[in-house]
Amino acid sequence: MDQKSTEKLFAGLSPEQQKQVQNILADQNKTQQILQTPQAQALLKKLMGENHNG
């Protein structure tokens, strides 16, 4: 994630929420756990588009 993307993500978050997100992103295990959830999978699918997989 580049600096501008991070700034956009954090723009609507409180300082405590920003800290939580930074901690999650810094921990590869936590990040992987989150990415495996059905909610994250649905969001990624929506963001990348249904046809992105081939």
N, C-alpha and C positions, 0 to 999 in steps of 0.2 A: 504494500500500500504506500503510495507516495505521500509527500507532505501535504499537498493540497487536498487530497482525498481524506486524509486524517483530519484536517482542519474543518472540512465540510461535515464530516461525521460528528465531530465534537461540538460544532456550533450550537446545536440544540440541546446539549447535555449539561447537567450541573457539574460542578467540579468533582463531586463524589462519583457520579456516573462516569465521567471521563477517566478517573483513576481506576475504576473497576474494569472498563474496557481495555485500558492500557495493560492492566495486570493479566487479563485473559489473553490478549494478543501476544504478550511476552511469554506465556506458558504454552508450549506447543501441544501438550497433552490436553489442556483445557480447550484450546482452539479446535483440535481434532474431535473432541467430544461434542462440542457445539455443532460443528459442521456435519456430524452424523445424525443429528436430530431431523425428524420429518419436516419440522418448520424451516430449518435452515436449507434443507434440500429443496423444498418448495420455493423458497425465496431465490435461491441460486438459479433454479430452473426458470423462474419468471424473469430474473435479471438478464440471464444469458439467452433466453428465448428457447422455445421448444426444439427448433431445428439445429441448435448449436452442436448437439451430440452426433450429428452425422446424418 
